[in-house]
Amino acid sequence: MAGVWVFKNNGVMQLVDNHGFDYAEGKRGASKQKVLVHLPSGQVVSSYKSLDQILRNLGWERYYGGDPDLYQFHKHSSIDLISLPKDFNKFSSVYMYDIVVKNPNLFHVKDM
């Protein structure tokens, strides 16, 4: 039994499978595509090349000491490490929110 417990608007909790379920709306349907937006420029991150440039300008550096299957960044001023899949097509909202949390007020995840 795999799934996620979801609280409905009426306060009832329900276990649902997580395939094709829109948790915010509480209904099934095609999941919306997410994009990462750099707030100061309004730029939608559409490639690792653009993300690399933005992160470098924010003081992040490429980290080569980890998993060779990951594209990683670190900051000398913190213990944070951003790890992304090498294939940009696998760059999902989980990775986007990791960037948002580690760069407060600079990025936003938006529905397309």
DSSP file (Angstrom, degrees, kcal/mol; ACC not computed):
  #  RESIDUE AA STRUCTURE BP1 BP2  ACC     N-H-->O    O-->H-N    N-H-->O    O-->H-N    TCO  KAPPA ALPHA  PHI   PSI    X-CA   Y-CA   Z-CA
    1    1 A M              0   0    0      0, 0.0     2,-0.4     0, 0.0     0, 0.0   0.000 360.0 360.0 360.0 103.5    0.0    0.0    0.0
    2    2 A A        +     0   0    0     13,-0.0     2,-0.3     2,-0.0    16,-0.0  -0.878 360.0  90.5-111.4 143.8    1.8    3.1   -1.3
    3    3 A G        -     0   0    0     -2,-0.4     2,-0.4    14,-0.2    14,-0.3  -0.991  62.1 -83.4 165.8-165.4    0.5    6.6   -1.2
    4    4 A V  E     -A   16   0A   0     12,-3.0    12,-2.4    -2,-0.3     2,-0.5  -0.991  30.5-121.9-135.7 139.1    0.2    9.8    0.7
    5    5 A W  E     -A   15   0A   0     -2,-0.4     2,-0.4    10,-0.2    10,-0.2  -0.714  34.7-170.4 -81.1 128.3   -2.2   10.9    3.5
    6    6 A V  E     -A   14   0A   0      8,-2.7     8,-2.4    -2,-0.5     2,-0.6  -0.974  19.1-139.7-125.3 132.9   -4.0   14.0    2.4
    7    7 A F  E     -A   13   0A   0     -2,-0.4     6,-0.2     6,-0.2     2,-0.1  -0.811  23.3-147.7 -88.6 124.3   -6.3   16.3    4.4
    8    8 A K    >   -     0   0    0      4,-3.1     3,-1.9    -2,-0.6    18,-0.1  -0.366  30.2 -99.2 -83.4 170.1   -9.3   17.3    2.5
    9    9 A N  T 3  S+     0   0    0      1,-0.3    -1,-0.1     2,-0.1    -2,-0.0   0.768 122.8  58.7 -61.8 -26.4  -11.0   20.7    2.9
   10   10 A N  T 3  S-     0   0    0      2,-0.1    -1,-0.3     1,-0.0     3,-0.1   0.376 121.0-106.1 -87.1   6.2  -13.7   19.1    5.1
   11   11 A G  S <  S+     0   0    0     -3,-1.9     2,-0.3     1,-0.3    -2,-0.1   0.399  77.2 133.4  89.1  -2.9  -11.0   17.9    7.6
   12   12 A V        -     0   0    0     -5,-0.0    -4,-3.1     1,-0.0     2,-0.4  -0.643  48.8-140.3 -83.9 137.5  -11.2   14.2    6.6
   13   13 A M  E     -A    7   0A   0     -2,-0.3     2,-0.4    -6,-0.2    -6,-0.2  -0.802  22.3-176.8 -98.6 139.1   -7.9   12.5    6.0
   14   14 A Q  E     -A    6   0A   0     -8,-2.4    -8,-2.7    -2,-0.4     2,-0.6  -0.998  25.5-131.1-139.5 138.7   -7.6   10.1    3.1
   15   15 A L  E     +A    5   0A   0     -2,-0.4     2,-0.3   -10,-0.2   -10,-0.2  -0.796  36.2 174.5 -87.1 123.4   -4.8    7.8    1.8
   16   16 A V  E     -A    4   0A   0    -12,-2.4   -12,-3.0    -2,-0.6     2,-0.2  -0.944  36.6-109.7-127.9 149.9   -4.3    8.2   -1.9
   17   17 A D        -     0   0    0     -2,-0.3   -14,-0.2   -14,-0.3     0, 0.0  -0.523  30.0-132.5 -71.3 151.2   -1.8    6.9   -4.4
   18   18 A N    >   +     0   0    0     -2,-0.2     2,-0.7     2,-0.1     3,-0.7   0.352  68.5 114.2 -94.1   8.4    0.4    9.7   -5.5
   19   19 A H  T 3  S-     0   0    0      1,-0.2    -2,-0.1     9,-0.0     0, 0.0  -0.700  96.9 -13.6 -82.0 113.8    0.3    9.1   -9.2
   20   20 A G  T 3  S+     0   0    0     -2,-0.7     9,-2.7     1,-0.2     2,-0.5   0.744  96.8 140.2  72.7  24.6   -1.4   12.0  -11.0
   21   21 A F  E <   -B   28   0B   0     -3,-0.7     2,-0.9     7,-0.2     7,-0.2  -0.891  45.3-148.9-106.4 126.9   -2.8   13.5   -7.8
   22   22 A D  E  >> -B   27   0B   0      5,-2.9     4,-2.1    -2,-0.5     5,-1.4  -0.815  12.9-170.8 -92.1 102.0   -2.8   17.3   -7.3
   23   23 A Y  T  45S+     0   0    0     -2,-0.9    -1,-0.2     1,-0.2   -16,-0.0   0.840  81.2  54.8 -67.5 -34.9   -2.5   17.7   -3.6
   24   24 A A  T  45S+     0   0    0      1,-0.2    -1,-0.2    -3,-0.1    -2,-0.1   0.896 119.4  32.9 -66.6 -38.2   -3.2   21.4   -3.5
   25   25 A E  T  45S-     0   0    0      2,-0.2    -2,-0.2    -3,-0.1    -1,-0.2   0.674 102.1-131.7 -91.0 -18.6   -6.5   21.0   -5.3
   26   26 A G  T  <5 +     0   0    0     -4,-2.1     2,-0.3     1,-0.3    -3,-0.2   0.844  69.5 101.9  71.5  33.9   -7.3   17.6   -3.8
   27   27 A K  E   <S-B   22   0B   0     -5,-1.4    -5,-2.9     2,-0.0    -1,-0.3  -0.971  73.0-103.9-146.2 160.7   -8.2   16.1   -7.2
   28   28 A R  E     +B   21   0B   0     -2,-0.3     2,-0.3    -7,-0.2    -7,-0.2  -0.483  60.1 106.2 -80.6 154.3   -6.8   13.8   -9.8
   29   29 A G  S    S-     0   0    0     -9,-2.7     2,-0.2    -2,-0.2     3,-0.0  -0.896  73.0 -42.0 159.0 176.2   -5.4   15.2  -13.0
   30   30 A A        -     0   0    0     -2,-0.3     2,-0.1     1,-0.1    -8,-0.0  -0.465  64.1-117.2 -66.4 132.0   -2.3   15.9  -15.0
   31   31 A S        -     0   0    0     -2,-0.2     2,-0.2     1,-0.1    -1,-0.1  -0.466  30.3-112.8 -72.9 144.1    0.3   17.4  -12.7
   32   32 A K        -     0   0    0     -2,-0.1     2,-0.3     1,-0.1    -1,-0.1  -0.504  27.8-114.3 -78.2 142.6    1.4   20.9  -13.6
   33   33 A Q        -     0   0    0     -2,-0.2    79,-3.1    59,-0.0     2,-0.3  -0.577  31.9-145.1 -75.4 138.5    4.9   21.4  -14.8
   34   34 A K  E     -C  111   0C   0     -2,-0.3     2,-0.3    77,-0.2    77,-0.2  -0.762  12.6-166.1-104.6 150.5    7.0   23.5  -12.4
   35   35 A V  E     -C  110   0C   0     75,-2.6    75,-2.8    -2,-0.3     2,-0.5  -0.970  19.9-126.7-132.5 151.7    9.7   26.0  -13.3
   36   36 A L  E     -C  109   0C   0      9,-0.5     9,-3.2    -2,-0.3     2,-0.5  -0.861  26.2-162.4 -98.0 127.4   12.4   27.7  -11.2
   37   37 A V  E     -CD 108  44C   0     71,-3.2    71,-1.9    -2,-0.5     2,-0.8  -0.940  17.3-139.9-115.7 129.9   12.4   31.5  -11.5
   38   38 A H  E  >> -CD 107  43C   0      5,-3.1     4,-2.3    -2,-0.5     5,-0.7  -0.799  20.9-154.1 -83.8 111.0   15.3   33.7  -10.5
   39   39 A L  T  45S+     0   0    0     67,-2.1    -1,-0.2    -2,-0.8    68,-0.1   0.879  83.5  54.6 -63.0 -46.0   13.4   36.6   -8.8
   40   40 A P  T  45S+     0   0    0      0, 0.0    -1,-0.2     0, 0.0    67,-0.1   0.872 124.7  25.8 -59.1 -35.0   15.8   39.5   -9.2
   41   41 A S  T  45S-     0   0    0     -3,-0.4    -2,-0.2     2,-0.1     3,-0.1   0.648  96.7-131.3-100.1 -17.3   16.0   39.0  -13.0
   42   42 A G  T  <5 +     0   0    0     -4,-2.3     2,-0.3     1,-0.3    -3,-0.2   0.562  55.4 152.2  75.1   7.9   12.6   37.4  -13.6
   43   43 A Q  E   < -D   38   0C   0     -5,-0.7    -5,-3.1    -6,-0.1     2,-0.5  -0.541  44.3-136.2 -78.0 131.6   14.5   34.7  -15.6
   44   44 A V  E     -D   37   0C   0     -2,-0.3     2,-0.7    -7,-0.2    -7,-0.2  -0.761  24.9-122.1 -82.8 128.8   13.1   31.2  -15.8
   45   45 A V        +     0   0    0     -9,-3.2    -9,-0.5    -2,-0.5     3,-0.1  -0.631  43.8 162.8 -75.2 112.4   15.9   28.7  -15.4
   46   46 A S        +     0   0    0     -2,-0.7     2,-0.3     1,-0.2    -1,-0.2   0.406  59.3  16.8-114.2  -1.0   15.8   26.7  -18.6
   47   47 A S  S  > S-     0   0    0      1,-0.1     4,-2.0    41,-0.0    -1,-0.2  -0.982  74.2-109.8-161.0 163.8   19.2   25.0  -18.5
   48   48 A Y  H  > S+     0   0    0     -2,-0.3     4,-3.1     1,-0.2     5,-0.2   0.791 115.5  64.0 -70.0 -25.7   22.1   24.2  -16.3
   49   49 A K  H  > S+     0   0    0      2,-0.2     4,-1.8     1,-0.2    -1,-0.2   0.942 107.3  40.5 -61.7 -46.5   24.1   26.8  -18.2
   50   50 A S  H  > S+     0   0    0      2,-0.2     4,-2.1     1,-0.2    -2,-0.2   0.902 116.9  49.1 -69.4 -39.8   21.8   29.6  -17.0
   51   51 A L  H  X S+     0   0    0     -4,-2.0     4,-2.9     1,-0.2     5,-0.3   0.907 108.3  54.5 -64.3 -41.3   21.5   28.1  -13.5
   52   52 A D  H  X S+     0   0    0     -4,-3.1     4,-2.5     1,-0.2    -1,-0.2   0.920 109.1  47.9 -57.3 -46.4   25.3   27.8  -13.3
   53   53 A Q  H  X S+     0   0    0     -4,-1.8     4,-1.9     2,-0.2    -1,-0.2   0.916 113.4  47.0 -63.0 -44.5   25.7   31.5  -14.1
   54   54 A I  H  X S+     0   0    0     -4,-2.1     4,-1.0     2,-0.2    -2,-0.2   0.940 114.0  46.9 -63.8 -47.8   23.1   32.6  -11.6
   55   55 A L  H ><>S+     0   0    0     -4,-2.9     5,-2.7     1,-0.2     3,-0.5   0.890 110.2  52.7 -64.4 -39.4   24.5   30.4   -8.8
   56   56 A R  H ><5S+     0   0    0     -4,-2.5     3,-1.6    -5,-0.3    -1,-0.2   0.906 106.7  53.3 -61.8 -40.4   28.1   31.5   -9.5
   57   57 A N  H 3<5S+     0   0    0     -4,-1.9    -1,-0.2     1,-0.3    -2,-0.2   0.750 106.7  54.0 -65.6 -22.0   27.0   35.2   -9.2
   58   58 A L  T <<5S-     0   0    0     -4,-1.0    -1,-0.3    -3,-0.5    -2,-0.2   0.353 128.8 -96.2 -92.5   4.5   25.5   34.3   -5.8
   59   59 A G  T < 5S+     0   0    0     -3,-1.6    17,-0.4     1,-0.3     2,-0.2   0.495  79.2 137.4  96.7   4.2   28.8   32.9   -4.5
   60   60 A W      < -     0   0    0     -5,-2.7     2,-0.3    -6,-0.2    -1,-0.3  -0.586  34.4-160.7 -82.0 147.1   28.2   29.2   -5.3
   61   61 A E  E     -E   74   0D   0     13,-2.9    13,-2.6    -2,-0.2     2,-0.1  -0.932  27.0 -98.6-125.5 150.7   31.0   27.1   -6.8
   62   62 A R  E     -E   73   0D   0     -2,-0.3     2,-0.5    11,-0.2    11,-0.3  -0.437  34.4-148.7 -64.9 140.7   31.0   23.8   -8.6
   63   63 A Y  E     +E   72   0D   0      9,-2.5     9,-0.5    -2,-0.1     3,-0.2  -0.969  21.1 174.2-115.8 121.7   31.9   20.9   -6.3
   64   64 A Y        +     0   0    0     -2,-0.5    -1,-0.1     1,-0.1    -2,-0.0   0.374  59.8  85.5-107.9   2.6   33.7   18.0   -8.0
   65   65 A G  S    S+     0   0    0      2,-0.0    -1,-0.1     3,-0.0     2,-0.0   0.428  83.1  62.4 -87.1   1.4   34.4   15.8   -5.0
   66   66 A G  S    S-     0   0    0      1,-0.2     6,-0.0    -3,-0.2    -2,-0.0   0.063 102.0 -22.1-105.7-147.2   31.1   14.0   -4.9
   67   67 A D    >   -     0   0    0      1,-0.1     3,-1.8     2,-0.1    -1,-0.2  -0.451  50.1-143.0 -65.7 125.6   29.1   11.6   -7.0
   68   68 A P  T 3  S+     0   0    0      0, 0.0    -1,-0.1     0, 0.0    -2,-0.0   0.662  98.9  63.7 -67.4 -13.8   30.1   11.9  -10.7
   69   69 A D  T 3  S+     0   0    0      2,-0.0    17,-1.5    16,-0.0     2,-0.3   0.415  96.7  74.2 -87.3   2.0   26.5   11.4  -11.7
   70   70 A L  E <  S- F   0  85D   0     -3,-1.8     2,-0.7    15,-0.2    -4,-0.1  -0.871  72.7-138.5-118.8 150.1   25.5   14.7  -10.0
   71   71 A Y  E     - F   0  84D   0     13,-3.1    13,-2.1    -2,-0.3     2,-0.3  -0.939  39.8-173.1-101.4 112.5   26.0   18.3  -10.8
   72   72 A Q  E     -EF  63  83D   0     -2,-0.7    -9,-2.5    -9,-0.5     2,-0.3  -0.845  20.0-173.0-123.1 149.9   26.9   19.9   -7.4
   73   73 A F  E     -EF  62  82D   0      9,-2.1     9,-2.6    -2,-0.3     2,-0.3  -0.971   6.7-179.8-132.9 148.2   27.5   23.4   -6.0
   74   74 A H  E     -EF  61  81D   0    -13,-2.6   -13,-2.9    -2,-0.3     2,-0.4  -0.958  19.1-137.6-142.1 163.0   28.8   24.5   -2.6
   75   75 A K    >   -     0   0    0      5,-0.9     3,-1.2    -2,-0.3   -15,-0.1  -0.969  11.7-143.1-119.8 137.3   29.5   27.8   -0.8
   76   76 A H  T 3  S+     0   0    0    -17,-0.4    -1,-0.1    -2,-0.4   -16,-0.1   0.802 101.2  60.1 -66.7 -27.0   32.6   28.3    1.3
   77   77 A S  T 3  S+     0   0    0    -18,-0.2     2,-0.3    -3,-0.0    -1,-0.2   0.446 112.8  29.9 -83.2   0.9   30.5   30.4    3.8
   78   78 A S  S <  S-     0   0    0     -3,-1.2    -3,-0.2     2,-0.2     0, 0.0  -0.910  73.7-118.9-148.0 174.8   28.1   27.5    4.6
   79   79 A I  S    S+     0   0    0     -2,-0.3    -3,-0.1    -5,-0.1    -1,-0.0   0.395  72.2 124.5 -95.2   1.4   27.8   23.7    4.9
   80   80 A D        -     0   0    0     -5,-0.1    -5,-0.9    22,-0.1     2,-0.4  -0.297  38.6-172.2 -67.4 144.9   25.1   23.7    2.1
   81   81 A L  E     -F   74   0D   0     -7,-0.2     2,-0.6     2,-0.0    -7,-0.2  -0.989  12.3-151.9-136.6 126.5   25.5   21.5   -0.9
   82   82 A I  E     -F   73   0D   0     -9,-2.6    -9,-2.1    -2,-0.4     2,-0.5  -0.895  15.6-170.9 -99.0 121.5   23.2   21.6   -3.9
   83   83 A S  E     +F   72   0D   0     -2,-0.6   -11,-0.2   -11,-0.2    15,-0.1  -0.963   7.6 175.4-117.5 124.9   23.1   18.3   -5.7
   84   84 A L  E     -F   71   0D   0    -13,-2.1   -13,-3.1    -2,-0.5     2,-0.1  -0.915  36.8-100.4-127.1 150.4   21.3   18.1   -9.1
   85   85 A P  E     -F   70   0D   0      0, 0.0   -15,-0.2     0, 0.0     5,-0.1  -0.452  30.2-126.2 -67.9 144.8   20.9   15.2  -11.6
   86   86 A K  S    S+     0   0    0    -17,-1.5     2,-0.7    -2,-0.1   -16,-0.1   0.848  96.8  74.3 -59.0 -34.5   23.3   15.6  -14.6
   87   87 A D  S >  S-     0   0    0    -18,-0.2     3,-2.1     1,-0.2     4,-0.1  -0.728  73.0-154.5 -85.8 114.9   20.3   15.3  -16.9
   88   88 A F  G >  S+     0   0    0     -2,-0.7     3,-1.8     1,-0.3    -1,-0.2   0.768  91.8  69.5 -61.6 -25.2   18.4   18.6  -16.9
   89   89 A N  G 3  S+     0   0    0      1,-0.3    -1,-0.3    -3,-0.0    -3,-0.0   0.711  97.5  52.4 -64.3 -19.3   15.2   16.7  -18.0
   90   90 A K  G <  S+     0   0    0     -3,-2.1     2,-1.4    -5,-0.1    -1,-0.3   0.295  76.1 118.8 -97.4   7.5   15.3   15.1  -14.5
   91   91 A F    <   +     0   0    0     -3,-1.8     2,-0.1    -4,-0.1    -3,-0.1  -0.617  47.6 174.1 -76.3  92.9   15.5   18.5  -12.8
   92   92 A S    >>  -     0   0    0     -2,-1.4     4,-1.8     1,-0.0     3,-0.7  -0.322  49.2 -89.3 -99.4 178.8   12.2   18.3  -10.9
   93   93 A S  H 3> S+     0   0    0      1,-0.2     4,-2.9     2,-0.2     5,-0.2   0.772 120.9  66.3 -61.7 -26.8   10.5   20.5   -8.3
   94   94 A V  H 3> S+     0   0    0      1,-0.2     4,-1.3     2,-0.2    -1,-0.2   0.933 106.9  40.5 -59.6 -45.1   12.3   18.6   -5.5
   95   95 A Y  H <> S+     0   0    0     -3,-0.7     4,-1.8     2,-0.2    -2,-0.2   0.863 113.2  55.4 -71.1 -36.3   15.6   20.0   -6.7
   96   96 A M  H  X S+     0   0    0     -4,-1.8     4,-2.2     1,-0.2    -2,-0.2   0.929 107.6  48.2 -61.8 -45.8   14.0   23.4   -7.4
   97   97 A Y  H  X S+     0   0    0     -4,-2.9     4,-2.6     1,-0.2    -1,-0.2   0.822 106.1  58.5 -67.1 -29.6   12.8   23.7   -3.8
   98   98 A D  H  X S+     0   0    0     -4,-1.3     4,-1.8    -5,-0.2    -1,-0.2   0.914 108.3  46.0 -62.8 -41.6   16.2   22.7   -2.5
   99   99 A I  H  X S+     0   0    0     -4,-1.8     4,-0.8     2,-0.2    -2,-0.2   0.901 111.5  52.2 -66.6 -41.0   17.6   25.7   -4.4
  100  100 A V  H >< S+     0   0    0     -4,-2.2     3,-0.8     1,-0.2     6,-0.3   0.929 110.4  47.6 -60.4 -46.6   14.9   28.0   -3.1
  101  101 A V  H 3< S+     0   0    0     -4,-2.6    -1,-0.2     1,-0.2    -2,-0.2   0.872 113.8  46.9 -64.4 -37.6   15.5   26.9    0.6
  102  102 A K  H 3< S+     0   0    0     -4,-1.8    -1,-0.2     1,-0.3    -2,-0.2   0.525 118.7  41.9 -85.3  -5.0   19.3   27.5    0.2
  103  103 A N  S XX S-     0   0    0     -4,-0.8     3,-1.7    -3,-0.8     4,-0.7  -0.561  86.9-156.3-136.9  70.6   18.9   30.9   -1.5
  104  104 A P  T 34 S+     0   0    0      0, 0.0    -3,-0.1     0, 0.0    -4,-0.0  -0.159  72.9   2.5 -56.0 138.0   16.1   32.6    0.5
  105  105 A N  T 34 S+     0   0    0      2,-0.2     3,-0.1    -5,-0.1    -4,-0.1   0.595 114.1  85.1  65.7  14.7   14.2   35.4   -1.4
  106  106 A L  T <4 S+     0   0    0     -3,-1.7   -67,-2.1    -6,-0.3     2,-0.3   0.617  87.7  36.1-116.4 -20.4   16.1   34.8   -4.6
  107  107 A F  E  <  -C   38   0C   0     -4,-0.7     2,-0.3   -69,-0.2    -2,-0.2  -0.923  57.2-169.2-133.6 158.2   14.2   32.0   -6.3
  108  108 A H  E     -C   37   0C   0    -71,-1.9   -71,-3.2    -2,-0.3     2,-0.5  -0.993  19.4-135.4-145.7 140.7   10.6   30.9   -6.7
  109  109 A V  E     -C   36   0C   0     -2,-0.3     2,-0.3   -73,-0.2   -73,-0.2  -0.880  32.2-175.8 -98.0 127.4    9.0   27.7   -8.0
  110  110 A K  E     -C   35   0C   0    -75,-2.8   -75,-2.6    -2,-0.5     2,-0.2  -0.930  26.7-116.7-128.1 145.2    6.1   28.4  -10.2
  111  111 A D  E      C   34   0C   0     -2,-0.3   -77,-0.2   -77,-0.2   -78,-0.0  -0.567 360.0 360.0 -74.3 141.8    3.4   26.4  -12.1
  112  112 A M              0   0    0    -79,-3.1    -1,-0.1    -2,-0.2   -78,-0.1   0.424 360.0 360.0 -87.0 360.0    3.5   26.6  -15.8
